[in-house]
Amino acid sequence: MALSLPDFPWDSLAAAAAVARRHEGGIVDLSVGSPVDPTPEVVARALSAATDAHAYPQVAGTPALRAAVAEWYERRRGVSGLHDGNVLPTIGSKELIAGMALWLGLGPGDTVVHPVAAYPTYALGAALVGADVLASDDPSEWPESTRLIWVNSPGNPDGAVLDHEQLRAVVARGRELGAVVAGDECYAELGWEGEWADSPTPCILDPRVVGDDLRGVVSVYSLSKQSNLAGYRAGFVAGCDHVIGQLLAVRKHAGLMPPAPVQEAMRAALGDEGHVREQKERYRARRAALAPALEAAGFRIDHSEAGLYLWATRDEDCWTSVDWFAQRGVLVAPGSFYGVDGGRHVRVALTTTDERIAAAVERLQG
Ligand SMILES: Cc1ncc(COP(=O)(O)O)c(C=O)c1O
């Protein structure tokens, strides 16, 4: 029996990538959110001090890492009182997102809800277990069969931020349905506009969202973006001790343990805010250069108040926009990768060097 998987979306960008690569100044690849800046010193030092890693690492994470995660939620996410049973490290967050429906025992007849404009891995996780999937941002539409609800704030691809009230409505409906609510929050430190310009975006575990009870709610986080650790595979999940316990039990059986040196690197990264601020300023400058260039080229930027992408539209089919960029040696992602409603947008990533951003700006003016 073969698994029925969706096509891997990026394969369909190959033709546009080939066009962009032929540009005399080389390609500017703004189609993926893969960090390009150096690994922070504090992380590299911690990693190299932890290379004597002969024993199997702990699936639950070292006590020092679990304490660092709990302390970080208190300091940066406004969530106090997490203890060891509330936190669990993951091997980056994508594997957890893809595996969550499976680890929670979902299957045919169950429904997984995800945002309308969404990172494709939520739907993949439902497909892996034969569950139904519903793309909906409106809690009143979520059916009785809902067992897992993904929210993503700040959002990929559209950079939209959910405030406490919106998150509270999600959690309230999730509890009514007896569903697990998972907030995927990996861009929380990368806010640009309004109140998010200088402080993290709201956390799904915030007491203003969950009250004094974490029941059924988890926050999924990644150090890929804020700390340039995509290559380390460094993530974690925190919240409801029952859900975390269930995940821990199955992940122990499956041997899903972040490597010990990476656990140390994560611990160090979580304790240092300086490198996160520095990285945010790099992205802020790239965004400040790119956004007006897109607007001058006739694009409107929707949402994008946080995160690593500009969600841009010229009210034309997204593939027309992709081709227009490719002719200028710039590769962007079509919005259709993120759901049917994205068919008239493109997602433009901020994750390239200052030099490549400057090249893109120049080409968009031409
Ligand atoms: C919304 C969202 N969630 C999760 C991830 C996965 O991050 P990682 O697996 O690197 O931790 C990404 C990566 O782009 C993302 O955009």
PDBQT file of the ligand as one rigid body, heavy atoms in Angstrom, charges set to zero:
ROOT
HETATM    1  C1  LIG A 401       5.199  28.216   9.981  1.00  0.00    +0.000 C 
HETATM    2  C2  LIG A 401       6.393  27.338  10.066  1.00  0.00    +0.000 A 
HETATM    3  N1  LIG A 401       6.419  26.363  10.964  1.00  0.00    +0.000 NA
HETATM    4  C3  LIG A 401       7.461  25.536  11.089  1.00  0.00    +0.000 A 
HETATM    5  C4  LIG A 401       8.572  25.682  10.282  1.00  0.00    +0.000 A 
HETATM    6  C5  LIG A 401       9.672  24.661  10.416  1.00  0.00    +0.000 C 
HETATM    7  O1  LIG A 401      10.793  25.133  11.000  1.00  0.00    +0.000 OA
HETATM    8  P1  LIG A 401      11.932  24.134  11.451  1.00  0.00    +0.000 P 
HETATM    9  O2  LIG A 401      11.596  22.744  11.031  1.00  0.00    +0.000 OA
HETATM   10  O3  LIG A 401      13.160  24.630  10.788  1.00  0.00    +0.000 OA
HETATM   11  O4  LIG A 401      12.000  24.248  12.930  1.00  0.00    +0.000 OA
HETATM   12  C6  LIG A 401       8.606  26.691   9.338  1.00  0.00    +0.000 A 
HETATM   13  C7  LIG A 401       9.758  26.833   8.464  1.00  0.00    +0.000 C 
HETATM   14  O5  LIG A 401       9.803  27.543   7.511  1.00  0.00    +0.000 OA
HETATM   15  C8  LIG A 401       7.484  27.539   9.229  1.00  0.00    +0.000 A 
HETATM   16  O6  LIG A 401       7.447  28.539   8.338  1.00  0.00    +0.000 OA
ENDROOT
TORSDOF 0
